[in-house]
């Protein structure tokens, strides 16, 4: 049986399955999940619809856990960054680094 993250690692999986799986990632935790999301965002160039949904899930994890990965946060740009800032701005604005425009 494939896990949610397996759909994300398979660039040949149907787009609908990838997007459904990405939406569910927020409800998981752990360094392994975050690293997997980082890899997907990089693979997708931070700009695809899949990247935006993954970024939204990542921000949800960070908001729930009360921390961010500052090194990876600095890599974010474009639509993925917009998604992260939107979620953190609504749920945990104190986590947004000071030099980031919301």
BADRENGU-56191 format. One record per residue: residue number from 1; x, y, z of N, C-alpha, C in turn. Coordinates in nm, 3 decimals. Layout:
{seza NUM {X Y Z} {X Y Z} {X Y Z}}
...
//
This chain:
{seza 1 {0.084 -0.118 0.000} {0.000 0.000 0.000} {0.089 0.125 0.000}}
{seza 2 {0.054 0.220 -0.083} {0.133 0.342 -0.093} {0.092 0.440 0.016}}
{seza 3 {0.192 0.508 0.072} {0.164 0.612 0.170} {0.142 0.744 0.096}}
{seza 4 {0.093 0.844 0.169} {0.069 0.975 0.109} {0.196 1.032 0.047}}
{seza 5 {0.306 1.016 0.115} {0.430 1.076 0.065} {0.481 1.000 -0.058}}
{seza 6 {0.446 0.871 -0.071} {0.486 0.796 -0.190} {0.429 0.859 -0.317}}
{seza 7 {0.304 0.906 -0.309} {0.243 0.971 -0.426} {0.323 1.095 -0.464}}
{seza 8 {0.378 1.162 -0.365} {0.452 1.284 -0.392} {0.587 1.256 -0.457}}
{seza 9 {0.649 1.146 -0.418} {0.779 1.112 -0.474} {0.770 1.063 -0.618}}
{seza 10 {0.654 1.019 -0.660} {0.637 0.963 -0.793} {0.587 1.072 -0.888}}
{seza 11 {0.678 1.130 -0.968} {0.635 1.237 -1.057} {0.542 1.188 -1.167}}
{seza 12 {0.527 1.056 -1.181} {0.440 1.000 -1.283} {0.302 0.962 -1.229}}
{seza 13 {0.283 0.979 -1.098} {0.151 0.953 -1.039} {0.052 1.055 -1.095}}
{seza 14 {-0.075 1.017 -1.104} {-0.174 1.113 -1.153} {-0.175 1.242 -1.070}}
{seza 15 {-0.189 1.356 -1.138} {-0.184 1.484 -1.070} {-0.287 1.494 -0.957}}
{seza 16 {-0.405 1.444 -0.979} {-0.509 1.449 -0.876} {-0.468 1.375 -0.751}}
{seza 17 {-0.403 1.259 -0.769} {-0.355 1.182 -0.653} {-0.245 1.257 -0.580}}
{seza 18 {-0.157 1.321 -0.656} {-0.050 1.398 -0.594} {-0.107 1.515 -0.514}}
{seza 19 {-0.203 1.585 -0.569} {-0.261 1.700 -0.499} {-0.338 1.657 -0.375}}
{seza 20 {-0.414 1.548 -0.385} {-0.486 1.497 -0.268} {-0.389 1.460 -0.157}}
{seza 21 {-0.282 1.392 -0.195} {-0.181 1.352 -0.096} {-0.115 1.474 -0.034}}
{seza 22 {-0.084 1.574 -0.114} {-0.018 1.695 -0.064} {-0.104 1.767 0.039}}
{seza 23 {-0.235 1.768 0.017} {-0.325 1.835 0.111} {-0.325 1.766 0.247}}
{seza 24 {-0.302 1.637 0.247} {-0.304 1.561 0.372} {-0.172 1.566 0.449}}
{seza 25 {-0.065 1.614 0.387} {0.065 1.613 0.452} {0.069 1.698 0.578}}
{seza 26 {-0.013 1.801 0.584} {-0.014 1.889 0.700} {-0.043 1.814 0.830}}
{seza 27 {-0.115 1.705 0.821} {-0.157 1.633 0.941} {-0.055 1.532 0.989}}
{seza 28 {0.064 1.536 0.931} {0.174 1.450 0.973} {0.285 1.537 1.031}}
{seza 29 {0.376 1.476 1.101} {0.487 1.550 1.159} {0.614 1.469 1.147}}
{seza 30 {0.722 1.535 1.170} {0.851 1.469 1.174} {0.946 1.522 1.069}}
{seza 31 {1.071 1.511 1.101} {1.176 1.560 1.011} {1.170 1.491 0.875}}
{seza 32 {1.138 1.362 0.874} {1.132 1.287 0.749} {1.028 1.347 0.656}}
{seza 33 {0.908 1.381 0.710} {0.804 1.441 0.627} {0.847 1.577 0.575}}
{seza 34 {0.906 1.657 0.661} {0.949 1.789 0.617} {1.054 1.779 0.507}}
{seza 35 {1.150 1.689 0.523} {1.253 1.672 0.421} {1.191 1.628 0.289}}
{seza 36 {1.093 1.542 0.296} {1.024 1.497 0.175} {0.954 1.614 0.107}}
{seza 37 {0.889 1.698 0.185} {0.822 1.816 0.129} {0.925 1.910 0.068}}
{seza 38 {1.039 1.930 0.136} {1.144 2.017 0.081} {1.187 1.966 -0.057}}
{seza 39 {1.207 1.834 -0.068} {1.251 1.777 -0.195} {1.147 1.797 -0.305}}
{seza 40 {1.020 1.781 -0.271} {0.913 1.801 -0.369} {0.909 1.946 -0.413}}
{seza 41 {0.918 2.038 -0.318} {0.917 2.181 -0.353} {1.034 2.216 -0.445}}
{seza 42 {1.151 2.164 -0.415} {1.267 2.190 -0.501} {1.244 2.130 -0.640}}
{seza 43 {1.197 2.006 -0.644} {1.172 1.939 -0.772} {1.072 2.017 -0.857}}
{seza 44 {0.973 2.074 -0.792} {0.868 2.147 -0.862} {0.904 2.294 -0.888}}
{seza 45 {1.023 2.334 -0.849} {1.068 2.471 -0.874} {0.992 2.577 -0.797}}
{seza 46 {0.925 2.538 -0.688} {0.854 2.629 -0.599} {0.736 2.700 -0.666}}
{seza 47 {0.699 2.663 -0.787} {0.599 2.742 -0.858} {0.475 2.665 -0.904}}
{seza 48 {0.480 2.535 -0.912} {0.366 2.458 -0.963} {0.251 2.457 -0.862}}
{seza 49 {0.137 2.412 -0.908} {0.022 2.397 -0.817} {0.057 2.297 -0.708}}
{seza 50 {0.125 2.188 -0.744} {0.167 2.089 -0.645} {0.259 2.154 -0.542}}
{seza 51 {0.353 2.237 -0.587} {0.442 2.305 -0.494} {0.365 2.396 -0.399}}
{seza 52 {0.264 2.464 -0.450} {0.184 2.553 -0.365} {0.108 2.475 -0.258}}
{seza 53 {0.054 2.360 -0.295} {-0.021 2.279 -0.199} {0.075 2.220 -0.096}}
{seza 54 {0.192 2.176 -0.140} {0.292 2.125 -0.046} {0.339 2.235 0.049}}
{seza 55 {0.358 2.356 -0.004} {0.401 2.468 0.079} {0.295 2.500 0.184}}
{seza 56 {0.169 2.493 0.145} {0.060 2.516 0.240} {0.063 2.412 0.352}}
{seza 57 {0.086 2.286 0.316} {0.094 2.181 0.418} {0.216 2.201 0.508}}
{seza 58 {0.328 2.238 0.449} {0.448 2.263 0.528} {0.425 2.375 0.628}}
{seza 59 {0.364 2.483 0.584} {0.336 2.595 0.674} {0.242 2.552 0.785}}
{seza 60 {0.146 2.466 0.754} {0.056 2.415 0.856} {0.129 2.335 0.962}}
{seza 61 {0.225 2.255 0.918} {0.308 2.178 1.012} {0.385 2.274 1.102}}
{seza 62 {0.450 2.372 1.040} {0.529 2.469 1.117} {0.443 2.545 1.216}}
{seza 63 {0.326 2.588 1.172} {0.237 2.663 1.262} {0.194 2.575 1.379}}
{seza 64 {0.160 2.452 1.351} {0.116 2.361 1.457} {0.228 2.330 1.556}}
{seza 65 {0.350 2.316 1.504} {0.463 2.281 1.589} {0.532 2.403 1.651}}
{seza 66 {0.495 2.523 1.606} {0.551 2.644 1.665} {0.695 2.671 1.631}}
{seza 67 {0.737 2.627 1.512} {0.875 2.651 1.468} {0.882 2.640 1.317}}
{seza 68 {0.987 2.695 1.260} {1.013 2.682 1.117} {1.154 2.630 1.098}}
{seza 69 {1.183 2.583 0.980} {1.320 2.548 0.941} {1.374 2.672 0.870}}
{seza 70 {1.452 2.751 0.941} {1.497 2.880 0.887} {1.583 2.865 0.762}}
{seza 71 {1.665 2.761 0.756} {1.749 2.742 0.638} {1.662 2.716 0.515}}
{seza 72 {1.563 2.631 0.528} {1.477 2.604 0.414} {1.387 2.724 0.385}}
{seza 73 {1.342 2.791 0.487} {1.257 2.910 0.467} {1.326 3.009 0.373}}
{seza 74 {1.457 3.025 0.388} {1.532 3.119 0.303} {1.536 3.074 0.157}}
{seza 75 {1.514 2.945 0.131} {1.511 2.896 -0.007} {1.379 2.926 -0.078}}
{seza 76 {1.274 2.943 -0.001} {1.140 2.960 -0.059} {1.131 3.089 -0.141}}
{seza 77 {1.058 3.083 -0.250} {1.030 3.202 -0.330} {0.903 3.179 -0.411}}
{seza 78 {0.856 3.284 -0.473} {0.741 3.274 -0.562} {0.615 3.226 -0.492}}
{seza 79 {0.531 3.152 -0.564} {0.404 3.106 -0.509} {0.418 3.022 -0.381}}
{seza 80 {0.523 2.943 -0.372} {0.542 2.861 -0.251} {0.565 2.951 -0.130}}
{seza 81 {0.647 3.054 -0.145} {0.669 3.148 -0.035} {0.540 3.221 0.001}}
{seza 82 {0.464 3.260 -0.101} {0.337 3.328 -0.075} {0.243 3.240 0.008}}
{seza 83 {0.237 3.111 -0.024} {0.152 3.019 0.051} {0.198 3.008 0.196}}
{seza 84 {0.329 2.992 0.216} {0.383 2.979 0.352} {0.354 3.106 0.432}}
{seza 85 {0.379 3.222 0.372} {0.354 3.347 0.443} {0.206 3.366 0.475}}
{seza 86 {0.120 3.325 0.385} {-0.023 3.337 0.410} {-0.069 3.251 0.527}}
{seza 87 {-0.024 3.127 0.530} {-0.063 3.036 0.639} {-0.002 3.082 0.770}}
{seza 88 {0.128 3.111 0.769} {0.191 3.155 0.894} {0.133 3.288 0.940}}
{seza 89 {0.104 3.377 0.847} {0.047 3.506 0.883} {-0.087 3.491 0.953}}
{seza 90 {-0.164 3.392 0.913} {-0.295 3.368 0.973} {-0.289 3.287 1.103}}
{seza 91 {-0.197 3.194 1.109} {-0.195 3.101 1.223} {-0.083 3.124 1.324}}
{seza 92 {0.031 3.174 1.276} {0.146 3.188 1.366} {0.239 3.299 1.314}}
{seza 93 {0.191 3.423 1.313} {0.272 3.531 1.256} {0.405 3.553 1.326}}
{seza 94 {0.413 3.512 1.451} {0.539 3.527 1.525} {0.651 3.440 1.468}}
{seza 95 {0.618 3.344 1.384} {0.720 3.257 1.325} {0.782 3.314 1.198}}
{seza 96 {0.721 3.416 1.142} {0.774 3.475 1.018} {0.900 3.554 1.051}}
{seza 97 {1.013 3.522 0.987} {1.135 3.596 1.013} {1.115 3.746 0.986}}
{seza 98 {1.179 3.827 1.066} {1.159 3.972 1.062} {1.187 4.036 0.928}}
{seza 99 {1.284 3.986 0.854} {1.321 4.049 0.727} {1.237 3.999 0.609}}
{seza 100 {1.130 3.932 0.635} {1.045 3.880 0.529} {0.923 3.968 0.516}}
{seza 101 {0.893 4.010 0.395} {0.773 4.090 0.373} {0.654 3.997 0.362}}
{seza 102 {0.552 4.022 0.440} {0.432 3.939 0.435} {0.334 3.993 0.336}}
//
